[in-house]
Amino acid sequence: MNNYLPIFKQSNFNEIILDEGVTALIESYECMNSCFDNANFSTENIDYELSKKMNVFSNIAAILARIYEFMPKNDEAVKVCDTML
């Protein structure tokens, strides 16, 4: 989580971020979540980049949950957090 863009470290980031940025985060989150849901993990199909992908996905999810919290869309924030669990 220390790799956030500097804007997300500001306490009022929700007032500064553009609507297009929120849309891009939502699309990125949904796309990556779909890829993980449909992935075929096995001993024959090893993804050596999985830890990097999970790190990016968890950072996107954490930022998106914070954005939903400030919108306020608490139900959506809870769904994102549940996905991460």
C-alpha contacts under 8 A as a table, 3 or more apart, distances in Angstrom:
res1	aa1	res2	aa2	distance
1	M	4	Y	6.14
1	M	59	N	6.08
4	Y	7	I	7.93
4	Y	8	F	6.27
4	Y	9	K	7.21
4	Y	59	N	7.38
5	L	8	F	5.79
5	L	9	K	7.30
6	P	9	K	5.34
6	P	10	Q	7.19
7	I	10	Q	5.63
7	I	13	F	5.89
7	I	16	I	7.92
7	I	17	I	7.82
8	F	11	S	7.62
8	F	13	F	5.51
8	F	63	I	7.58
9	K	13	F	7.32
10	Q	13	F	5.32
12	N	15	E	5.63
12	N	16	I	6.89
13	F	16	I	5.11
13	F	17	I	6.06
14	N	17	I	5.68
14	N	67	I	6.33
14	N	70	F	6.55
14	N	71	M	7.82
17	I	21	G	6.49
17	I	22	V	7.42
18	L	21	G	5.18
18	L	22	V	6.73
19	D	22	V	5.15
19	D	23	T	6.32
20	E	23	T	5.01
20	E	24	A	6.13
21	G	24	A	5.04
21	G	25	L	6.21
22	V	25	L	5.12
22	V	26	I	6.20
22	V	64	L	7.70
22	V	67	I	7.78
23	T	26	I	5.15
23	T	27	E	6.19
24	A	27	E	5.15
24	A	28	S	6.05
25	L	28	S	5.06
25	L	29	Y	5.99
25	L	60	I	6.69
25	L	64	L	6.63
26	I	29	Y	5.15
26	I	30	E	6.13
26	I	64	L	7.05
27	E	30	E	5.20
27	E	31	C	6.01
28	S	31	C	5.17
28	S	32	M	6.10
28	S	60	I	7.70
29	Y	32	M	5.35
29	Y	33	N	5.98
29	Y	57	F	6.78
29	Y	60	I	6.34
29	Y	61	A	6.43
30	E	33	N	5.09
30	E	34	S	6.07
31	C	34	S	5.17
31	C	35	C	6.28
32	M	35	C	5.00
32	M	36	F	6.27
32	M	57	F	6.67
33	N	36	F	5.21
33	N	37	D	6.14
33	N	57	F	7.83
34	S	37	D	5.02
34	S	38	N	6.16
35	C	38	N	5.26
35	C	39	A	5.87
36	F	39	A	5.10
40	N	45	N	7.02
41	F	45	N	5.88
41	F	46	I	6.62
41	F	47	D	7.78
42	S	45	N	5.08
42	S	46	I	6.42
43	T	46	I	6.08
47	D	50	L	5.41
48	Y	51	S	7.56
49	E	52	K	5.45
49	E	53	K	6.31
50	L	53	K	5.02
50	L	54	M	6.03
51	S	54	M	5.11
51	S	55	N	6.11
52	K	55	N	5.05
52	K	56	V	6.31
53	K	56	V	5.22
53	K	57	F	6.09
54	M	57	F	4.93
54	M	58	S	5.95
55	N	58	S	5.21
55	N	59	N	6.22
56	V	59	N	5.20
56	V	60	I	6.20
57	F	60	I	5.16
57	F	61	A	6.07
58	S	61	A	4.99
58	S	62	A	6.07
58	S	84	M	7.01
59	N	62	A	5.16
59	N	63	I	6.23
60	I	63	I	5.25
60	I	64	L	6.01
61	A	64	L	5.03
61	A	65	A	6.00
61	A	80	V	6.29
61	A	81	C	7.41
61	A	84	M	7.45
62	A	65	A	5.16
62	A	66	R	6.34
62	A	81	C	7.68
63	I	66	R	5.17
63	I	67	I	6.25
64	L	67	I	4.99
64	L	68	Y	6.13
64	L	77	A	7.42
64	L	80	V	7.65
65	A	68	Y	5.10
65	A	69	E	6.10
65	A	76	E	7.50
65	A	77	A	4.46
65	A	78	V	7.44
65	A	80	V	6.08
65	A	81	C	6.87
66	R	69	E	4.95
66	R	70	F	6.41
66	R	77	A	7.18
67	I	70	F	5.26
67	I	71	M	6.21
68	Y	71	M	5.08
68	Y	72	P	5.76
68	Y	73	K	4.86
68	Y	74	N	6.24
68	Y	76	E	6.37
68	Y	77	A	5.25
69	E	72	P	5.03
69	E	73	K	5.70
69	E	74	N	5.34
69	E	77	A	5.97
70	F	73	K	7.30
73	K	76	E	5.47
73	K	77	A	6.39
74	N	77	A	4.91
74	N	78	V	6.16
75	D	78	V	5.16
75	D	79	K	6.34
76	E	79	K	5.04
76	E	80	V	6.34
77	A	80	V	5.20
77	A	81	C	6.28
78	V	81	C	5.03
78	V	82	D	6.01
79	K	82	D	5.01
79	K	83	T	6.21
80	V	83	T	5.15
80	V	84	M	6.53
81	C	84	M	5.12
81	C	85	L	6.49
82	D	85	L	5.13
